Amino acid sequence: MYIQKGGQKPDGCVIFYKYNVAELLIEDIIKYNDLVKSKSCYGDDLGCDCVGIMAVFRLRDAPSNHVVIVVVTKNTSRLCSTKPIVTVNGKFPGPTIVAREDDTVLIKVVNHVKYNVSIHWHGIRQLRTGWADGPAYITQCPIQPGQIYMYNFTLTGQRGTLWWHAHILWLRATVHGAIVILPKRGVPYPFPKPHKEAIVVLSEWWKSDVEAVINEALKSGLAPNVSDAHTINGYPGPVSSCLSQGGLTLPVETGKTYMLRIINAALNEELFFKIADHQLTVVEVDAVYTKPFKTDTVLIAPGQTTNVLLTANRGPAKYLVAVSPFMDAPIAVDNVTATATLHYSGTLAHAPTTLTNPPPQNATPVAANFANSLRSLNSKLYPAKVPLKIDQSLLFTIGLGVNPCSTCVNGSRVVAGINNVTFVMPTVSLLQAHFFNTSGVFTDDFPGNPPTQYNYTAASQPVTNFLTETGTKLYRLSYNSTVQLVLQDTTVITAENHPVHLHGFNFFEVGRGLGNFNPKKDPKKFNLVDPVERNTISVPSGGWSAIRFRADNPGVWFMHCHLEVHTSWGLKMAFVVDNGKGPNESLLPPPTDLPKC
């Protein structure tokens, strides 16, 4: 939606919604001066005489929401320095999109920056609407500067916290925000209704330009510099290099219960979340209800969401909120703890803050205890429909490698891959190539098992295991087939946690363990009753995770590590799911405004 600058004559910038036909759920106004200068408007029909408003409306006679978001550059100050960043509507994090289960959402994205842009609606199933999924060159060509694309999808059977983010280059460092899907009207939460809700977005901040960071790394063949700070809703809180910097304040009242919708939007780090002297009750992950359990520390990997209930059961005071990294491998991380304040009503501003010690960076027992506590609710209303009979059984090794590179610093570059394949991104959309049967874009010979079996988690690996092959290889699945996929970490270069995200599906984690997966012994211990259901799973360092899902969504679906550095190095692949035979079992045709490469 747009509205004119004050004093302008009507010129078509305004879209009116009468109160008797539309309900305004949320709006986010950006000032005219926050938009790019007129010379950077790339000839947009609305020009720079319009101020962008992100608004969500529900028409009273139709369950749909209409949103316009504008991608713009904004000078932003953090860590006592200022730099231009790419944002949505001039905000970091970006605006929250609110809808209800089964709503149809139409989101017009307007690109006013110099980069190609695409937006992924992380965790939205996109049933038959893969054209709206968002990863550049997978389901669409990116939105070029000055261009517009309308994402159109339905939130079928989904409710809870998800998020949206850029899915090209490293733009998601600052281009991201929350998605809140409310239950259908009249349907309560399966837990006591909280007094209020708050969105908590965790992220990272670099003092330098993020695109320059990854471009230099890819040029040199080495790892990129780690971030300079973590952030909570865009703010690191006071750090040693910038003590004057304020942080987020979460206001609460004694005796009230609040729901925090926590999102890890960080590029490269799993994070611990902790509030001094308070217990948190986990009730949902990745927009799926869980059996409630209490913890003082939440572990959340990049791409994941977690809803927790917080009861303000302490006396009036201030309590530290701490966000710190988890890494139990010899990998460099940003070790700066982000902080915020839980502020009880009636507490003086200058009152001392009760502190807490975050877990050690390598607190594997804390991380494992949290992961092992997660269970699906598996109630009558929210059953865990775990596939019991399996049609396809796959084993994917995931890890790092080293390939020759004549122009790199050491004559080689760090790469990553799945089943020894470093994925090469195409220059046209894979989904278009699949839909129009275009040859030469991809092959469907991705290996379902490692080409060579070896001791994946041995203390040391031979040099021959470091080399990978390259290619744009997909794995083909029949419609409605059931899949068991074991994700196996390797110790090539080093073992490391990998948060793996599968587009287009939820899956059940039926088992996890350390060392090599044993196909004879380990399945006997699988949880096939109430395993956690997610869209992003953290594969343990030097271990494995077994997931199951039903391939009931035709199209091309990306799967990749949500550590952005690993995705850049090639730890990614895609499934192509063929159409079924029924009337609602085929991919819909592409929209007419689908961007061109």
C-alpha positions as CSV (number, residue, x, y, z in Angstrom):
1,M,0.0,0.0,0.0
2,Y,1.2,3.5,-0.7
3,I,0.1,7.0,0.5
4,Q,1.3,10.3,-1.0
5,K,3.6,12.8,0.6
6,G,1.7,15.6,2.3
7,G,0.7,18.4,-0.1
8,Q,0.8,16.3,-3.3
9,K,-2.2,16.2,-5.6
10,P,-3.9,12.9,-5.9
11,D,-2.0,10.9,-8.5
12,G,-3.1,7.3,-7.8
13,C,-0.6,6.6,-5.0
14,V,-3.4,5.9,-2.5
15,I,-5.2,2.6,-2.1
16,F,-8.2,2.9,0.1
17,Y,-9.8,0.2,2.2
18,K,-13.1,1.0,3.8
19,Y,-13.5,-0.1,7.4
20,N,-16.7,-1.9,6.6
21,V,-14.9,-4.3,4.2
22,A,-11.4,-4.6,5.6
23,E,-9.9,-5.1,9.0
24,L,-6.4,-3.6,9.5
25,L,-4.3,-6.1,11.4
26,I,-0.9,-4.3,11.4
27,E,0.8,-1.5,9.7
28,D,4.4,-0.2,9.6
29,I,4.9,3.3,8.3
30,I,8.2,4.4,6.8
31,K,9.1,8.1,6.5
32,Y,9.6,9.6,3.1
33,N,13.2,10.5,4.0
34,D,13.9,6.8,4.6
35,L,13.2,6.0,1.0
36,V,16.0,6.1,-1.6
37,K,16.6,9.4,-3.4
38,S,14.5,10.0,-6.6
39,K,17.5,9.2,-8.8
40,S,17.6,5.7,-7.4
41,C,13.9,4.9,-8.0
42,Y,14.7,2.9,-11.2
43,G,11.6,4.3,-12.9
44,D,9.0,2.8,-10.6
45,D,5.5,3.8,-11.7
46,L,4.8,5.3,-8.2
47,G,8.1,7.2,-8.2
48,C,9.6,8.6,-5.0
49,D,6.6,10.8,-4.3
50,C,4.9,8.0,-2.4
51,V,5.7,6.8,1.1
52,G,5.6,3.1,1.6
53,I,3.3,1.5,4.2
54,M,3.5,-2.1,5.0
55,A,-0.1,-3.0,6.0
56,V,-1.9,-6.3,6.5
57,F,-5.7,-6.2,5.7
58,R,-8.2,-8.9,5.9
59,L,-11.2,-8.4,3.7
60,R,-14.3,-9.2,5.7
61,D,-15.8,-11.1,2.8
62,A,-12.7,-13.1,1.9
63,P,-9.9,-14.7,4.1
64,S,-7.0,-12.9,2.4
65,N,-4.3,-10.5,3.4
66,H,-2.7,-7.9,1.1
67,V,0.8,-6.5,1.8
68,V,3.2,-4.3,-0.1
69,I,6.8,-4.3,1.1
70,V,9.5,-2.0,-0.3
71,V,13.2,-3.1,-0.3
72,V,15.2,0.1,0.3
73,T,18.7,1.1,1.6
74,K,18.8,2.8,5.0
75,N,21.8,4.3,6.9
76,T,21.8,2.5,10.2
77,S,24.0,3.0,13.3
78,R,25.2,0.1,15.5
79,L,28.4,-0.4,17.6
80,C,28.9,3.4,17.5
81,S,29.3,3.4,13.7
82,T,27.0,3.9,10.7
83,K,26.7,2.1,7.4
84,P,24.0,1.7,4.7
85,I,22.1,-1.6,4.9
86,V,19.4,-3.2,2.8
87,T,16.1,-3.2,4.6
88,V,12.4,-3.7,4.1
89,N,10.5,-0.4,4.7
90,G,13.7,1.0,6.3
91,K,13.4,-1.3,9.3
92,F,15.9,-3.7,10.9
93,P,14.4,-6.2,11.6
94,G,11.7,-5.8,9.0
95,P,8.0,-5.6,9.7
96,T,5.9,-8.4,11.1
97,I,3.4,-10.1,8.8
98,V,0.2,-11.2,10.7
99,A,-2.4,-13.6,9.2
100,R,-4.6,-16.5,10.3
101,E,-4.5,-20.2,9.5
102,D,-5.9,-20.9,6.0
103,D,-5.7,-17.2,4.9
104,T,-4.5,-16.4,1.5
105,V,-1.7,-13.9,1.5
106,L,-0.7,-11.6,-1.4
107,I,2.6,-9.8,-0.9
108,K,3.9,-7.3,-3.5
109,V,7.7,-6.9,-3.2
110,V,9.1,-3.7,-4.7
111,N,12.9,-3.7,-5.3
112,H,14.5,-0.2,-4.8
113,V,18.1,-1.4,-4.2
114,K,21.0,-2.1,-6.5
115,Y,20.9,-5.9,-5.8
116,N,18.7,-8.5,-7.3
117,V,16.2,-9.6,-4.5
118,S,14.0,-12.6,-3.7
119,I,12.1,-13.2,-0.5
120,H,11.6,-16.7,1.1
121,W,8.6,-17.3,3.4
122,H,10.5,-19.7,5.7
123,G,8.4,-22.6,6.8
124,I,5.3,-21.9,4.7
125,R,4.3,-25.1,3.0
126,Q,3.5,-23.5,-0.4
127,L,1.2,-26.4,-1.3
128,R,1.2,-26.4,-5.2
129,T,2.5,-22.8,-5.1
130,G,6.2,-23.3,-5.3
131,W,6.5,-20.2,-7.5
132,A,6.0,-18.2,-4.3
133,D,8.6,-20.0,-2.2
134,G,11.3,-17.5,-3.0
135,P,14.8,-18.9,-3.2
136,A,16.5,-17.2,-6.2
137,Y,17.3,-19.5,-9.1
138,I,15.5,-22.4,-7.4
139,T,11.8,-21.4,-7.7
140,Q,12.1,-18.1,-9.4
141,C,14.5,-15.7,-11.1
142,P,15.3,-12.8,-8.7
143,I,13.4,-9.5,-8.7
144,Q,15.7,-7.1,-10.5
145,P,16.3,-3.5,-9.5
146,G,13.2,-1.4,-10.1
147,Q,11.0,-4.5,-10.6
148,I,8.0,-5.9,-8.7
149,Y,6.7,-9.4,-7.9
150,M,3.5,-10.5,-6.2
151,Y,3.9,-13.5,-3.9
152,N,0.6,-15.3,-3.6
153,F,0.1,-18.3,-1.3
154,T,-2.3,-19.8,1.2
155,L,-1.5,-20.8,4.8
156,T,-3.1,-24.2,4.6
157,G,-3.3,-25.9,8.0
158,Q,-0.5,-23.8,9.5
159,R,-0.5,-21.7,12.6
160,G,2.4,-20.3,14.8
161,T,5.6,-18.4,14.4
162,L,7.5,-18.5,11.1
163,W,9.6,-15.8,9.4
164,W,10.6,-14.3,6.0
165,H,14.0,-13.4,4.7
166,A,15.9,-12.6,1.6
167,H,17.1,-15.7,-0.2
168,I,19.9,-14.4,-2.4
169,L,23.5,-13.4,-1.7
170,W,23.9,-12.6,2.1
171,L,21.1,-10.0,2.1
172,R,19.1,-11.9,4.7
173,A,21.6,-10.5,7.3
174,T,19.3,-7.4,7.4
175,V,16.4,-8.3,5.2
176,H,14.2,-10.5,7.5
177,G,11.2,-10.3,9.8
178,A,8.6,-12.4,11.6
179,I,5.5,-14.1,10.3
180,V,2.7,-14.6,12.9
181,I,0.0,-17.0,11.9
182,L,-2.9,-16.8,14.4
183,P,-5.2,-19.8,14.9
184,K,-8.6,-19.8,13.2
185,R,-11.1,-17.5,14.9
186,G,-12.6,-19.2,18.0
187,V,-9.7,-21.8,18.2
188,P,-7.7,-21.4,21.4
189,Y,-4.0,-22.1,21.9
190,P,-3.5,-25.6,23.5
191,F,-2.1,-23.9,26.5
192,P,-3.3,-21.0,28.8
193,K,-3.7,-17.8,26.8
194,P,-0.8,-15.4,27.6
195,H,-1.5,-11.9,28.7
196,K,0.6,-10.5,25.9
197,E,2.9,-11.6,23.1
198,A,6.3,-10.3,22.0
199,I,8.5,-11.0,19.0
200,V,12.2,-11.6,19.6
201,V,14.4,-11.7,16.5
202,L,18.0,-12.8,17.1
203,S,20.6,-11.8,14.4
204,E,24.1,-10.8,13.7
205,W,25.8,-7.5,12.9
206,W,28.9,-6.7,10.9
207,K,30.6,-3.3,11.0
208,S,31.6,-3.7,7.4
209,D,29.5,-4.4,4.4
210,V,28.2,-8.0,4.6
211,E,28.3,-8.5,0.8
212,A,32.0,-7.4,0.8
213,V,32.7,-9.9,3.6
214,I,31.4,-13.0,1.7
215,N,32.8,-11.8,-1.7
216,E,36.3,-11.5,-0.2
217,A,36.0,-14.9,1.3
218,L,34.9,-16.5,-1.9
219,K,37.7,-14.7,-3.8
220,S,40.4,-15.9,-1.4
221,G,39.0,-19.4,-0.9
222,L,39.0,-18.9,2.9
223,A,36.4,-18.5,5.6
224,P,34.7,-15.1,6.0
225,N,35.1,-12.9,9.0
226,V,32.7,-13.6,11.8
227,S,30.2,-11.0,12.8
228,D,31.0,-8.2,15.3
229,A,28.0,-8.6,17.5
230,H,24.7,-10.5,18.0
231,T,21.5,-8.5,18.1
232,I,18.1,-8.8,19.8
233,N,15.4,-7.1,17.7
234,G,18.2,-5.3,15.9
235,Y,20.2,-4.1,19.0
236,P,23.3,-5.7,20.5
237,G,23.0,-3.9,23.9
238,P,26.1,-2.3,25.5
239,V,29.3,-4.0,24.5
240,S,32.9,-3.2,25.4
241,S,33.5,-1.4,22.1
242,C,30.3,0.8,22.5
243,L,29.2,1.1,26.1
244,S,26.8,3.9,25.3
245,Q,24.7,1.7,23.1
246,G,21.2,0.9,24.4
247,G,19.5,-2.4,24.2
248,L,16.0,-3.8,23.9
249,T,13.6,-3.6,26.9
250,L,10.9,-6.1,27.5
251,P,8.3,-4.6,29.9
252,V,6.3,-7.1,32.1
253,E,3.9,-6.9,35.0
254,T,4.2,-9.2,38.1
255,G,2.0,-12.2,37.9
256,K,1.3,-12.0,34.2
257,T,2.4,-14.6,31.6
258,Y,3.8,-13.6,28.2
259,M,4.5,-15.6,25.1
260,L,7.9,-14.8,23.4
261,R,8.0,-15.7,19.7
262,I,11.8,-16.2,19.2
263,I,13.4,-16.4,15.8
264,N,17.0,-17.1,15.0
265,A,17.7,-14.9,11.9
266,A,21.5,-15.1,12.4
267,L,23.5,-16.0,9.3
268,N,26.0,-18.4,10.8
269,E,25.5,-19.2,14.5
270,E,23.4,-21.3,16.7
271,L,22.4,-19.3,19.8
272,F,21.5,-19.8,23.4
273,F,18.7,-17.6,24.8
274,K,18.4,-17.1,28.6
275,I,16.7,-14.7,31.1
276,A,18.2,-14.3,34.5
277,D,16.2,-16.1,37.3
278,H,13.4,-17.1,35.0
279,Q,12.1,-20.4,33.7
280,L,10.8,-20.6,30.1
281,T,8.1,-23.1,29.0
282,V,8.6,-24.3,25.4
283,V,5.2,-24.7,23.7
284,E,6.0,-24.5,19.9
285,V,8.9,-24.9,17.5
286,D,8.8,-24.1,13.8
287,A,5.0,-23.3,14.0
288,V,4.2,-26.8,15.4
289,Y,2.9,-27.2,19.0
290,T,5.1,-29.2,21.3
291,K,4.5,-31.0,24.6
292,P,5.3,-28.2,27.1
293,F,8.5,-28.4,29.1
294,K,10.4,-26.0,31.3
295,T,14.0,-24.9,30.7
296,D,16.2,-22.0,31.7
297,T,18.0,-22.0,28.4
298,V,16.7,-22.2,24.8
299,L,18.9,-23.5,22.0
300,I,17.9,-22.1,18.6
301,A,19.6,-22.7,15.3
302,P,19.6,-20.3,12.3
303,G,16.2,-20.7,10.5
304,Q,14.4,-22.1,13.6
305,T,11.6,-20.5,15.6
306,T,10.6,-21.2,19.2
307,N,7.6,-20.0,21.2
308,V,8.1,-19.9,25.0
309,L,5.8,-18.9,27.9
310,L,7.4,-16.5,30.4
311,T,5.7,-16.0,33.8
312,A,6.7,-12.8,35.5
313,N,6.9,-14.3,39.0
314,R,9.6,-12.2,40.5
315,G,9.4,-9.0,42.4
316,P,9.8,-5.7,40.7
317,A,13.3,-5.5,39.3
318,K,15.3,-5.7,36.1
319,Y,16.7,-9.0,34.7
320,L,19.3,-9.6,32.1
321,V,18.3,-11.3,28.8
322,A,21.4,-12.9,27.3
323,V,22.0,-14.3,23.7
324,S,25.3,-16.1,23.2
325,P,26.7,-18.5,20.6
326,F,26.8,-22.3,20.8
327,M,29.7,-24.0,18.9
328,D,31.3,-27.3,20.1
329,A,33.7,-27.5,17.2
330,P,37.0,-25.7,16.6
331,I,35.3,-23.0,14.5
332,A,35.7,-19.3,14.9
333,V,32.5,-17.6,16.2
334,D,31.4,-14.2,17.3
335,N,31.8,-14.5,21.1
336,V,30.0,-11.2,21.9
337,T,26.9,-11.8,24.1
338,A,23.9,-9.7,23.1
339,T,21.9,-8.4,26.0
340,A,18.4,-7.0,26.6
341,T,16.5,-6.2,29.8
342,L,13.3,-7.7,31.3
343,H,11.9,-4.7,33.1
344,Y,9.1,-5.2,35.7
345,S,6.5,-2.5,36.0
346,G,7.3,-0.2,38.9
347,T,11.0,-0.7,38.7
348,L,13.1,2.4,38.7
349,A,15.1,3.0,35.5
350,H,18.4,3.2,37.4
351,A,17.8,0.1,39.5
352,P,20.5,-2.6,39.2
353,T,20.0,-5.5,36.8
354,T,20.1,-9.0,38.0
355,L,22.7,-10.8,35.9
356,T,23.0,-14.3,34.5
357,N,25.9,-16.4,33.1
358,P,25.2,-17.7,29.6
359,P,26.2,-21.3,29.0
360,P,29.8,-21.9,27.9
361,Q,30.3,-21.6,24.1
362,N,30.9,-25.4,23.9
363,A,28.0,-26.4,26.2
364,T,27.1,-29.6,24.3
365,P,25.2,-31.2,27.3
366,V,22.9,-28.1,27.5
367,A,22.3,-28.2,23.7
368,A,21.7,-32.0,23.7
369,N,19.3,-31.8,26.7
370,F,17.2,-29.1,25.0
371,A,17.0,-31.0,21.7
372,N,16.2,-34.3,23.4
373,S,13.3,-32.6,25.4
374,L,11.4,-31.7,22.2
375,R,8.3,-33.8,21.5
376,S,5.3,-33.2,19.3
377,L,2.0,-32.4,21.1
378,N,0.4,-35.4,19.3
379,S,-3.1,-34.7,20.6
380,K,-6.5,-35.4,19.0
381,L,-6.6,-32.0,17.5
382,Y,-2.9,-31.9,16.6
383,P,-1.8,-35.4,15.8
384,A,1.8,-36.4,14.8
385,K,1.3,-38.1,11.4
386,V,4.6,-39.9,11.3
387,P,5.1,-42.0,8.2
388,L,5.5,-45.6,9.4
389,K,6.0,-47.3,6.0
390,I,8.9,-45.9,4.0
391,D,9.2,-45.9,0.2
392,Q,12.6,-44.2,-0.1
393,S,15.4,-44.6,2.4
394,L,18.2,-42.1,1.9
395,L,21.6,-41.3,3.6
396,F,23.1,-37.9,3.0
397,T,26.5,-37.0,4.3
398,I,26.9,-33.3,5.0
399,G,30.2,-31.6,5.6
400,L,33.1,-29.6,4.3
401,G,35.8,-30.2,1.7
402,V,38.7,-28.6,-0.2
403,N,38.9,-28.3,-4.0
404,P,41.7,-26.8,-6.2
405,C,41.5,-23.1,-7.0
406,S,44.3,-21.6,-9.0
407,T,43.3,-18.0,-8.2
408,C,42.8,-18.6,-4.4
409,V,45.3,-17.7,-1.7
410,N,46.5,-21.2,-1.0
411,G,45.7,-22.7,-4.5
412,S,42.6,-24.2,-3.0
413,R,39.2,-23.2,-1.7
414,V,37.0,-24.5,1.2
415,V,33.8,-26.0,-0.2
416,A,30.9,-27.9,1.3
417,G,28.6,-30.6,-0.1
418,I,26.0,-33.3,0.4
419,N,27.0,-36.9,-0.6
420,N,30.3,-35.4,-2.0
421,V,28.4,-33.1,-4.4
422,T,29.1,-29.4,-4.2
423,F,25.9,-27.8,-5.6
424,V,26.3,-25.4,-8.5
425,M,23.6,-22.8,-8.7
426,P,21.9,-22.5,-12.2
427,T,21.4,-19.3,-14.0
428,V,17.7,-19.9,-14.6
429,S,15.0,-21.1,-12.2
430,L,15.0,-24.9,-11.6
431,L,11.2,-24.8,-11.1
432,Q,10.7,-23.2,-14.5
433,A,13.1,-25.7,-16.1
434,H,11.1,-28.6,-14.5
435,F,7.7,-27.2,-15.3
436,F,8.6,-26.4,-19.0
437,N,10.7,-29.5,-19.4
438,T,13.8,-27.4,-20.3
439,S,16.9,-29.6,-20.8
440,G,20.4,-28.8,-19.9
441,V,19.6,-26.9,-16.6
442,F,19.8,-29.8,-14.1
443,T,20.1,-33.5,-13.9
444,D,18.1,-35.8,-11.6
445,D,21.0,-38.1,-10.7
446,F,21.7,-36.8,-7.2
447,P,23.1,-39.8,-5.2
448,G,20.7,-41.2,-2.6
449,N,23.7,-42.6,-0.6
450,P,27.3,-41.6,-0.3
451,P,29.2,-42.6,-3.5
452,T,31.9,-44.1,-1.3
453,Q,31.3,-45.5,2.2
454,Y,33.9,-44.6,4.9
455,N,34.2,-43.9,8.6
456,Y,32.3,-40.6,8.4
457,T,33.2,-39.5,11.9
458,A,36.8,-40.8,12.2
459,A,39.3,-38.7,14.2
460,S,41.1,-38.0,10.9
461,Q,40.2,-38.3,7.3
462,P,42.4,-39.2,4.3
463,V,43.1,-36.3,1.8
464,T,41.1,-38.2,-0.8
465,N,37.9,-37.6,1.2
466,F,38.4,-33.8,0.9
467,L,37.7,-33.5,-2.8
468,T,34.1,-33.1,-4.0
469,E,32.5,-33.2,-7.4
470,T,30.4,-30.3,-8.6
471,G,27.0,-30.2,-10.4
472,T,23.4,-29.1,-10.4
473,K,22.0,-32.4,-9.4
474,L,18.4,-33.0,-8.1
475,Y,16.8,-36.1,-6.5
476,R,13.5,-37.1,-7.9
477,L,10.6,-38.3,-5.7
478,S,7.2,-39.7,-6.7
479,Y,4.2,-37.8,-5.5
480,N,3.0,-38.9,-2.0
481,S,5.9,-41.2,-1.5
482,T,7.3,-41.5,2.1
483,V,10.9,-40.7,2.7
484,Q,13.3,-41.4,5.4
485,L,16.5,-39.3,5.2
486,V,19.4,-39.7,7.5
487,L,21.6,-36.6,7.6
488,Q,25.2,-37.7,8.6
489,D,27.8,-35.1,9.7
490,T,31.4,-35.9,8.7
491,T,34.8,-34.9,10.2
492,V,36.3,-33.8,6.8
493,I,38.2,-30.7,7.9
494,T,36.1,-30.7,11.1
495,A,32.8,-32.0,12.6
496,E,30.3,-29.3,13.0
497,N,26.6,-28.7,13.8
498,H,24.5,-28.2,10.6
499,P,21.0,-26.7,10.8
500,V,19.4,-28.2,7.7
501,H,16.3,-26.6,6.2
502,L,13.9,-28.3,3.8
503,H,11.6,-26.0,1.8
504,G,8.1,-27.0,1.1
505,F,7.7,-29.6,3.9
506,N,7.6,-30.2,7.6
507,F,9.3,-33.4,8.7
508,F,9.6,-35.5,11.9
509,E,13.0,-36.1,13.5
510,V,12.6,-39.7,14.5
511,G,16.1,-40.2,15.8
512,R,19.5,-38.6,16.4
513,G,22.8,-39.8,17.8
514,L,26.6,-39.4,17.8
515,G,29.1,-41.1,15.5
516,N,28.1,-43.0,12.4
517,F,24.4,-44.0,11.8
518,N,23.9,-47.7,12.2
519,P,21.1,-48.8,9.9
520,K,20.5,-52.1,11.8
521,K,20.6,-50.9,15.4
522,D,19.6,-47.2,15.4
523,P,16.1,-47.6,13.8
524,K,15.1,-49.8,16.7
525,K,15.3,-46.7,18.9
526,F,13.4,-44.4,16.7
527,N,10.5,-42.4,18.2
528,L,7.6,-43.0,15.9
529,V,4.9,-41.8,18.3
530,D,5.6,-38.1,19.1
531,P,8.8,-37.0,17.5
532,V,9.3,-33.3,17.1
533,E,8.0,-31.8,13.8
534,R,10.0,-29.0,12.2
535,N,11.2,-27.5,9.0
536,T,14.8,-26.9,10.1
537,I,16.8,-29.5,12.1
538,S,20.2,-29.1,13.8
539,V,22.3,-32.1,12.9
540,P,24.7,-32.7,15.9
541,S,28.4,-32.2,15.5
542,G,30.0,-35.6,14.6
543,G,26.6,-37.2,14.6
544,W,23.4,-37.8,12.6
545,S,19.7,-37.0,12.5
546,A,17.0,-39.1,10.9
547,I,13.9,-37.4,9.5
548,R,10.7,-38.6,7.8
549,F,8.3,-36.8,5.6
550,R,5.7,-37.4,2.9
551,A,6.4,-36.0,-0.5
552,D,2.9,-34.5,-0.9
553,N,3.9,-31.2,-2.5
554,P,4.7,-31.2,-6.2
555,G,7.5,-28.9,-7.4
556,V,11.2,-28.3,-6.8
557,W,12.2,-27.9,-3.2
558,F,15.5,-26.6,-1.9
559,M,17.4,-28.3,1.0
560,H,20.4,-26.6,2.4
561,C,22.4,-25.8,5.5
562,H,21.1,-22.6,7.1
563,L,24.6,-21.6,8.0
564,E,24.9,-19.1,5.2
565,V,28.6,-19.7,4.8
566,H,28.0,-23.4,4.2
567,T,25.3,-22.6,1.6
568,S,27.7,-20.3,-0.2
569,W,30.2,-23.1,-0.2
570,G,27.8,-25.5,-1.8
571,L,26.1,-27.5,1.0
572,K,22.7,-27.6,-0.8
573,M,20.6,-29.7,-3.1
574,A,17.0,-29.9,-4.3
575,F,14.3,-32.5,-4.5
576,V,12.0,-32.6,-7.5
577,V,8.6,-34.0,-6.6
578,D,6.6,-35.2,-9.6
579,N,2.9,-34.4,-10.1
580,G,0.3,-36.8,-8.8
581,K,-2.6,-38.1,-10.7
582,G,-5.4,-36.4,-8.8
583,P,-7.0,-33.0,-9.6
584,N,-5.2,-31.2,-6.8
585,E,-1.9,-33.1,-7.0
586,S,-0.1,-31.0,-9.6
587,L,2.0,-27.9,-9.5
588,L,-0.1,-24.8,-10.5
589,P,1.0,-22.9,-13.6
590,P,3.4,-19.9,-13.0
591,P,2.0,-16.5,-12.4
592,T,2.1,-14.0,-15.3
593,D,4.4,-11.6,-13.4
594,L,7.1,-14.2,-12.5
595,P,10.5,-12.5,-12.8
596,K,12.7,-13.2,-15.7
597,C,16.4,-13.9,-15.5
